[in-house]
Amino acid sequence: MQTAQRIIKSYRRKRVFVCVLMAVSTLILTLGSRYITERNLNRERILLFTSHAVSALEKVLIPLNEGRTRLIPLVGLPCEEAHLALRKQAASLQTVRSIGLIQKGILYCSSIFGFRDVPIRELQPSLPSPAPRLLLSTDNSLLKGSPILIQWFPTGDEGESGVMEVVNINLLTSLMLEPQKPLITSVSLTVGDRHLVYGAGVVGALPALNGEKRFKQASSRFPFAINVRGPGASELALKHLPSQLPLAIMLSLLVGYFAWLATANRMSFSWEINLGLAAHEFELFCQPLLNARTQQCEGVEILLRWNNPRQGWISPDVFIPIAEEHNLIAPLTRYVLTETQRQLALFPATPEFHIGINVAASHFRRGKLIQDLNHYWFNAHPVQQLVIELTERNALVEADYRIARELHRKGVKLAIDDFGTGNTSLSWLEKLRPDMLKIDKSYTTAIGTDAVNSTVTDIIIALGKRLHIEMVAEGVETPLQAKYLRQRGVHILQGFLYAKPMPLNDFPTWLASSRQQPPARHNGTMVPLVPMP
């Protein structure tokens, strides 16, 4: 059997493990969330950059596409007639460097030079073309070697004639393709098999990646794409992660501290309660209730005792408040109902015999008590009278009074336990309509010694009489107290003067003996005191 000290050490080790686990988990989750957030933000930035670059170039090409209806009719006209229109069109399109008219493969008119007589293939080998084309090339006439973007519109099926618009892409490069370091280290424009790399001009192949990643977004309207490259959203987020470490450590230490507070000793005992219920470590005791006039036993109050094999006997004053705090009082009550129902044969099978079971106010919530009584009590059709003893520690809420009325309808009596020490108000008594008031033992003990408490006891008794409520006095230990209470009309007495709490199996022997001997002889002699730590 483990000692209490070993259990405490075990709890301590578990607490340290849980707290460290919570702190480390928080650290990992914080860094992980920051990493994911930063990575997603980087991806959004890359997507936003490329989308903006694609959109900007599309805005340049759309007017060219729309203006070709005005340029196509000029093809074939003498340059003297078409030149002014070409210049006006080029001036209206600020991004256009020049506009040229081609007839039968000859560039014969330019918005810059006027009349020309140059085969177009000498300037751009891939032109003319029977289909509209977008070309990335270099200038071979005005600013030789500078990058240009050419929009070609043919005028006939043979493709030998058409309009060539040259976009000053070198100017647009600084606006659209400037990298955003450190996320984006290089940007390029791809048209067909040619690439315009920022800072490097037009190349036939993109530079090889050196541990970096490339992201590409194509235009949905024109045959071009924007490429960006950099260390990658994930890698950059990982490099940024150390800057988040101080905050993550502070947060993890704070969570670990809160976990230490949350896993205090009471929390450990709540685990013990669950373990005790599963292992049936709890035992039922009972204390008789005697008629003040006839001295005959009229019922018992069922009491729960905990014989913990790891720590010995644990007082109800210790585990009941912890059970209430951790929402374990209802499972304990179900345990009491189940065990009492299983051992009903130990009690007199008569409706006049009362069996009192303590219930917390929280068990009234949402009709849980009614459900449990139907499942654990009424299904056995007990003959004995069930008394639900409601503790005053927690007041009922308005909705719970309907549950009280339902209990009355089912024939269950209601008693207020430890009356005078809790939250009871006259309005509560009026709504609850209890059948019994159990005077707390602190008032019973004060009889003959404390004038103030004796006066309060008299007031409680008078209140019970006025409301026609049966009175039960707890903690009766002396004949003087019994006489005082009996003279003032208290109906039932309970206390060590008659019997101490005893295991249920001992009750039939005590009951048989009490019918043969005077009650006084049972004061502390019939049943041993329940061991307490």
Secondary structure, 3 states (H helix, E strand, C coil): CCCHHHHHHHHHHHHHHHHHHHHHHHHHHHHHHHHHHHHHHHHHHHHHHHHHHHHHHHHHHHHHHHHHHHHHHHCCCCHHHHHHHHHHHHHHCCCEEEEEEEECCEEEEECCCEEEEEEHHHHCCCCCCCCCEEEEEECCCCCCCCEEEEEEEECCCCCCCEEEEEECHHHHHHHHCCCCCCCCCEEEEEECCEEEECCCEEECCCCCCCCCEEEEEECCCCCCEEEEEECCHHHHHHHHHHHHHHHHHHHHHHHHHHHHHHCCHHHHHHHHHHHHHHCCCEEEEEEEEEECCCCCEEEEEEEEEEEECCCEEECHHHHHHHHHHCCCHHHHHHHHHHHHHHCHHHCCCCCCCEEEEEECHHHHHHHHHHHHHHHHCHHHCCCCEEEEEEECCCCCCCCHHHHHHHHHHCCCEEEEEEECCCCCCHHHHHHHCCCEEEECHHHHHCCCCCHHHHHHHHHHHHHHHHCCCEEEECCCCCHHHHHHHHHCCCCEECCCCCCCCEEHHHHHHHHHHHCCCCHHHHCCCCCCCCCCC
